[in-house]
Amino acid sequence: MARARAFALVELVVVVAIAGVLLALCLPAIDRNRKQASIRGDAARLRLIGQASAMYAEDFEDRLFTFSWRPDEVPVTPNTQLAAACAQLLGNSGQDDQRAALYQQLDLVTQMSDYRLIQPTITLTPQAHTPYFIYSHLVLAYHMGDGVPSEVFVSHADASRNYWIENTEEYLLDPHGSPYPSPTASPDFRNLWRWPFSSSFSLGPSHFSSDSAPPNTVARSVSHHWSWSMPTTSGVLARRMMTEVAHPSAKVMMYDDYDRYSGATHQYFALPGARTLVSFYDGHAQSVLTESANLGFDPNHPGSGAFPSYFYRPRKQWDPPGALDTLVPIYFDQTRDGLQGVDFPALWHRRPIPSE
């Protein structure tokens, strides 16, 4: 009996060892399958956003979705203080247009959520903030009848925003003490509350700013990827039409500004070798190699992006450890002849772009 028990123990050890080897062999395949599933999920969400965008255009005289409040007008909202503040704006500059958008941003969040720390008061309006890039989806969510924060506008691999969706109240109570703190260093709550309601997917500036020649009518990055120069001319923001898109299947509408799947950690989408998820104005979405896109910056000088002209400047609260300031080329995060342009020549010539 002793010999039988010893033999059984040896067998058990062998079985466990074999199981461990098989598991080690399977783990990479499991990880790849998980990533593929997340990529497909992100693409599905972007396609849904594209469908909602088309419906929004049908309902609002062909307008591309973004903030719609105008200075010197009284918007329809139950938040009367914000409506009155918008009506008091003179509309003499692009800054007034942006201020109206900030009021609408706060208005939408308070209408679509119920967090006691966020109230529709002027004093809670964010400062030194450009809401168009990763908050315009609030307009679309409202049109869809969705609440916020909404997983529709968040990548499956975006750890911060997925945590905030499940723990919004915790974040609002202590934005810097959260396991996923705000990337904004400001101690002022009015500059911090917005982050759980942001989107993983950013709009290109031609979606909401002009393609015309004067530089004061075009949104563009300056210095680094967190800094934007916005139009100073009044009446040019948030007036783009779906029919202005000349090549819908080759013009990027939204993109994830991080490659969340190719490496062990996410990286900025414009770094060499990075891939990202993008959606196009015809409604399709896919994973693309960023550097396969056209270069471009100024609508009238699309070749200017051939030379690196802004910094990817990582923030320790947001970017991978060890990430360094790096000059990067300019792609669809700026513009390529505006809405008239072609971001991906491979699509323009009907050649498939490599995807995951």
GIQUI-V298003 format. One record per pair of residues at least 24 apart in sequence whose C-alpha atoms are under 7 Angstrom apart, sorted by sequence separation. I is the first residue (numbers start at 1). J is the second residue. D is the distance in Angstrom with one decimal. If there is no record, write none. Layout:
# GIQUI-V298003
i & j & d
I & J & D
I & J & D
This chain:
# GIQUI-V298003
i & j & d
102 & 126 & 6.9
254 & 278 & 5.7
255 & 279 & 6.4
305 & 329 & 6.0
71 & 96 & 6.3
254 & 279 & 5.3
305 & 330 & 4.9
71 & 97 & 6.1
210 & 236 & 5.9
252 & 278 & 6.5
253 & 279 & 5.7
70 & 97 & 6.3
209 & 236 & 6.2
210 & 237 & 6.9
252 & 279 & 5.8
253 & 280 & 5.0
79 & 107 & 6.7
168 & 196 & 6.5
209 & 237 & 4.9
252 & 280 & 4.5
253 & 281 & 5.6
71 & 100 & 6.0
102 & 131 & 6.6
208 & 237 & 5.6
209 & 238 & 6.3
251 & 280 & 5.6
252 & 281 & 6.5
70 & 100 & 6.0
108 & 138 & 6.6
208 & 238 & 4.5
250 & 280 & 6.6
251 & 281 & 6.2
69 & 100 & 5.6
165 & 196 & 6.6
208 & 239 & 6.4
249 & 280 & 5.8
69 & 101 & 6.1
164 & 196 & 5.3
208 & 240 & 5.9
248 & 280 & 6.3
249 & 281 & 6.2
207 & 240 & 6.4
248 & 281 & 4.5
249 & 282 & 5.2
297 & 330 & 6.4
67 & 101 & 5.5
113 & 147 & 6.3
248 & 282 & 4.8
296 & 330 & 6.0
302 & 336 & 5.7
69 & 104 & 6.4
112 & 147 & 4.9
113 & 148 & 5.9
161 & 196 & 6.1
295 & 330 & 5.9
296 & 331 & 5.7
302 & 337 & 6.2
112 & 148 & 5.8
295 & 331 & 4.9
299 & 335 & 6.5
67 & 104 & 6.8
294 & 331 & 6.4
297 & 334 & 5.5
298 & 335 & 6.7
299 & 336 & 6.0
300 & 337 & 6.6
82 & 120 & 6.7
293 & 331 & 6.6
297 & 335 & 5.2
299 & 337 & 4.1
82 & 121 & 6.6
109 & 148 & 6.9
296 & 335 & 5.9
297 & 336 & 6.1
299 & 338 & 5.6
81 & 121 & 6.5
82 & 122 & 6.5
296 & 336 & 4.8
79 & 120 & 6.3
154 & 199 & 5.6
155 & 200 & 5.9
153 & 199 & 5.2
154 & 200 & 4.9
149 & 196 & 6.3
153 & 200 & 6.3
149 & 197 & 4.9
153 & 201 & 6.7
148 & 197 & 6.3
204 & 253 & 6.2
294 & 343 & 5.1
203 & 253 & 6.0
204 & 254 & 6.4
293 & 343 & 5.6
294 & 344 & 5.8
203 & 254 & 4.6
293 & 344 & 4.7
294 & 345 & 6.7
202 & 254 & 5.3
203 & 255 & 6.7
292 & 344 & 6.9
293 & 345 & 6.9
201 & 254 & 5.8
202 & 255 & 5.4
201 & 255 & 5.1
202 & 256 & 6.1
266 & 320 & 6.8
201 & 256 & 4.5
202 & 257 & 6.8
265 & 320 & 6.5
200 & 256 & 5.9
201 & 257 & 6.9
271 & 328 & 6.3
270 & 328 & 6.2
270 & 329 & 6.8
135 & 198 & 5.4
126 & 190 & 5.1
127 & 191 & 6.3
134 & 198 & 5.6
135 & 199 & 6.4
125 & 190 & 6.0
126 & 191 & 4.9
134 & 199 & 5.1
288 & 353 & 6.4
289 & 354 & 7.0
66 & 132 & 6.8
124 & 190 & 4.8
288 & 354 & 6.3
134 & 201 & 6.6
288 & 355 & 5.7
134 & 202 & 4.9
287 & 355 & 5.1
67 & 136 & 6.1
133 & 202 & 5.2
134 & 203 & 6.6
286 & 355 & 6.9
287 & 356 & 6.3
66 & 136 & 4.6
133 & 203 & 5.0
66 & 137 & 7.0
67 & 139 & 6.4
66 & 139 & 6.0
65 & 139 & 6.7
65 & 140 & 6.4
252 & 332 & 6.7
225 & 310 & 6.9
224 & 310 & 5.1
225 & 311 & 6.2
213 & 300 & 6.2
223 & 310 & 5.2
224 & 311 & 4.3
225 & 312 & 5.4
211 & 299 & 5.9
222 & 310 & 6.4
223 & 311 & 6.2
224 & 312 & 5.7
225 & 313 & 6.5
224 & 313 & 6.0
251 & 341 & 6.7
251 & 342 & 5.4
252 & 343 & 6.5
250 & 342 & 5.4
251 & 343 & 5.2
246 & 339 & 6.4
247 & 340 & 6.9
250 & 343 & 5.8
245 & 339 & 4.7
246 & 340 & 4.8
250 & 344 & 5.5
244 & 339 & 6.1
245 & 340 & 5.6
246 & 341 & 6.9
247 & 342 & 6.6
244 & 340 & 6.9
250 & 347 & 5.7
250 & 348 & 5.9
157 & 260 & 6.2
45 & 152 & 5.7
45 & 153 & 7.0
42 & 155 & 5.6
42 & 156 & 6.4
220 & 334 & 6.0
38 & 156 & 5.8
211 & 338 & 5.2
204 & 332 & 6.5
204 & 333 & 5.3
205 & 334 & 6.0
206 & 335 & 6.1
204 & 334 & 6.1
205 & 335 & 6.7
204 & 335 & 6.9
183 & 315 & 6.8
206 & 338 & 5.1
206 & 339 & 6.0
183 & 317 & 5.2
182 & 317 & 7.0
183 & 318 & 5.6
181 & 317 & 6.6
94 & 231 & 5.5
95 & 232 & 6.4
97 & 234 & 6.7
94 & 232 & 4.2
93 & 232 & 5.6
94 & 233 & 4.9
93 & 233 & 5.3
94 & 234 & 4.3
97 & 237 & 7.0
93 & 234 & 4.3
66 & 208 & 6.9
92 & 234 & 6.0
64 & 207 & 6.9
91 & 234 & 6.4
68 & 238 & 6.6
67 & 238 & 6.5
66 & 238 & 6.2
63 & 239 & 7.0
64 & 240 & 5.8
63 & 240 & 6.1
64 & 241 & 5.4
63 & 241 & 4.6
64 & 242 & 5.7
62 & 241 & 5.4
63 & 242 & 6.1
62 & 242 & 5.5
57 & 242 & 6.8
35 & 261 & 6.5
47 & 279 & 6.9
51 & 283 & 6.3
46 & 279 & 5.9
50 & 283 & 4.6
43 & 277 & 6.9
47 & 283 & 5.7
47 & 284 & 5.8
47 & 285 & 5.9
46 & 285 & 6.2
43 & 285 & 5.4
43 & 286 & 5.9
